[in-house]
Each structure stands twice: as structure tokens, then as C-alpha cells.
């Protein structure tokens, strides 16, 4: 029998430590809980971020409401307190625009601001939460003739930046506007910021078509116009009254649609086309007639409105009631002649000039723009002398002219249409 020596060690089997019951399961549970907790954590973070963005958006909207209120009430001090000072020229232009009541008002262009229910703006915050774009729809009433109006909506977009204690109305940077582009037609070239390309490119075609129709009746060729759609709020300043839309020149500056208001539907697009087309046609008429502000504004303006009406760019402001009134009150003919010598008139007198212009265009072979030239070139011309010239000597006396005028008024009094 072989015996092991006392010094030889026995081979031992590897020892196995007992595992605590449920150990693996515990580690798995912890991992599972962590994994399940991650979405909840992210949800909490998203919720906090959403609350923060909602709060900031509300603050931006509140600043804009304060700006609009200050402008409406003429509170210049409050208005300035919400203006960014990073661009002094821009800030001064905005103050001037607000002072003339044109921050959102477009009355000089035939769009009357409505007093409907306020609409909440849309606020888009920048990723760093220090600037924001605010877009607000604004409704306007547009006269379409016969005492009827159409309501259209335009969207205005402005920029706000976070100041020390409030959000400030601020100038957009170059990236907001994009590159400057130009689109050209036969009669008009349009320069505009890329941001408004989708609105301006079809608009440019409408402008060229309107000018083509206007220029068709002219003896002289129309000179090309250059319409600059400006990103500068100072471009509103020249239009603080309707006569500001009549001026001529080879270059015309108007606010770009983002400043003026971008259309949101077909009705808005048609209205915007009328506004810009009326401006370029008025400039072409001033260039052709030689008009300078504000010579013979009453009669010149009525003749210009007649041309815009014939092009479908604005309604005719008188109807059957006015013609019937003139036919029933022939003594008003003296009032028409009296207006020739006056610089200012009331709304209750201005309609008389429109009835006269309507009659002249219907009964004369002289083009309206030629009537304007005769009006402006005869500084010492009296009323009958001008009438005789614009009717091509058709009437032997003023009495003959007025007899025909009253007959025409009686006919128009039975019809709601004018300037056929």
C-alpha cells in the first residue's frame, strides 16, 4: 500500500463562494430602473425647456403689445424705452414712422386699419433664446367700389432681442433678409431682399403688365422705372399722406413686403399687387406729365385716380347719388369753378371734381395724362381756358359745356357705373 509522504500537498478543488440569493437580479433591476428613468428625465428637461420658451414668448409678445400701444397713443417716451439702440439710424426711423402713425397703418396706400379682435402673434425664438422673430397678422379694409369694402390680412414680421430687463424691438441682421436680387421686365426693374422672393417675383410681372397698359395710351415712350423694395423702415416716411404715392423719378423706393405686410392668401396678394402697381403707375404719370408735389393737387389727383381706376387699381369714388345730386342742384357748377382757385377742399366738395373729370374723360379725345400736362403747364390759365383745351375746343362757350355736363350727370344719376 502506497502512502503519501507527509510533505506532499494534496490537490484541492477550486472553492466556490456562495452567491447571495437574487444578486444578479438586483444588478439587472438597477440597470433597468436607470434605463427607464432616462426618458422621464428627458421628459422633465423638455417640459422645463418648453415652459421657459413659453414664458419668453409671452414676454416678447408683451413687449410688442407695449410698442403698438405706445405708437397708437403717441407716447414717444414709452416707445423709445422698448427700442434697441444697436442701430441709431434704424431706431430714429422707427420713431419717425410711429410718430406719423404708420407703424402698422397703411392708409396712404388705400388700406384702412381695422379695429377687430386682437390676434395673438407667433413668436419664434432663436436657439440661444436671446433673440426672436414675431409675426403678427393685421387686417385692413380695402375699398372695392359702390361703397363696398373687402377685408384682407397681411402679416408683419419684426425682430426682438433680449435687453437688460425686457425684450427690445430690434433691427434684423443681414441673414434675416438674405442676398439682394433683381428681377426685370420691359418697363420696370425690381430690386428686393431674397426673403421676399416668393412674393416679389410674381408681383414684378403684375407691375410690368400694369405699366404696359398705362404706357399704351402715351404719345411718348415710357422710361424704365427701377423699384427698390427697401428693408429700411425709413422707406415709409415719404408716404405719410396719399400725395406721397404720386411722386415720379426713375427710381422709386417702397417698403419690402415683409415690412409692409406679406399676404397670406389670394385676396392679400391681389391687394398688395394693387398697392405696388398704383405706385409705379403714379410715378410714370408724374414723369409723363411733369408733376411736382404739390402743384394743382386737387385736379391732378382726380385725373390720376381716373387713370388708376381704368387700370383696375382702385375704385371710382363717386356713384349715382353724387351725379343725381349735381343734376338736381345745377348751382353746384359754380362751386366746381370755385375749387379751381383753392388749395384745400372738404370731403363734401371733392366729389364735384371727380364728376367733372369723369365727364371730361368720357367726352374728350384728349388722354388723361395730356389733361394733366395742360393743367401743369398753364400757370396763369383760368378754369374755362383749361376746359376748352382739354376738350379740344369742342364747346363754343362755358355755358354749352355746362349744359352737356348737367345732362351727363342726369344720365349717370340713373346708373351706378362711371367711367365706362
Secondary structure as GFF3:
##gff-version 3
##sequence-region A 1 420
A	DSSP	alpha_helix	23	73	.	.	.	ID=ss1
A	DSSP	alpha_helix	76	81	.	.	.	ID=ss2
A	DSSP	alpha_helix	88	99	.	.	.	ID=ss3
A	DSSP	three_ten_helix	107	109	.	.	.	ID=ss4
A	DSSP	beta_strand	111	113	.	.	.	ID=ss5
A	DSSP	beta_strand	122	125	.	.	.	ID=ss6
A	DSSP	beta_strand	131	145	.	.	.	ID=ss7
A	DSSP	beta_strand	148	162	.	.	.	ID=ss8
A	DSSP	beta_strand	167	170	.	.	.	ID=ss9
A	DSSP	alpha_helix	174	177	.	.	.	ID=ss10
A	DSSP	beta_strand	180	184	.	.	.	ID=ss11
A	DSSP	beta_strand	188	193	.	.	.	ID=ss12
A	DSSP	three_ten_helix	194	196	.	.	.	ID=ss13
A	DSSP	alpha_helix	197	215	.	.	.	ID=ss14
A	DSSP	beta_strand	225	230	.	.	.	ID=ss15
A	DSSP	three_ten_helix	233	239	.	.	.	ID=ss16
A	DSSP	three_ten_helix	242	245	.	.	.	ID=ss17
A	DSSP	beta_strand	251	255	.	.	.	ID=ss18
A	DSSP	alpha_helix	257	260	.	.	.	ID=ss19
A	DSSP	beta_strand	262	263	.	.	.	ID=ss20
A	DSSP	alpha_helix	266	289	.	.	.	ID=ss21
A	DSSP	alpha_helix	297	310	.	.	.	ID=ss22
A	DSSP	alpha_helix	320	328	.	.	.	ID=ss23
A	DSSP	alpha_helix	332	339	.	.	.	ID=ss24
A	DSSP	alpha_helix	347	363	.	.	.	ID=ss25
A	DSSP	alpha_helix	368	377	.	.	.	ID=ss26
A	DSSP	alpha_helix	383	390	.	.	.	ID=ss27
A	DSSP	alpha_helix	398	412	.	.	.	ID=ss28
###
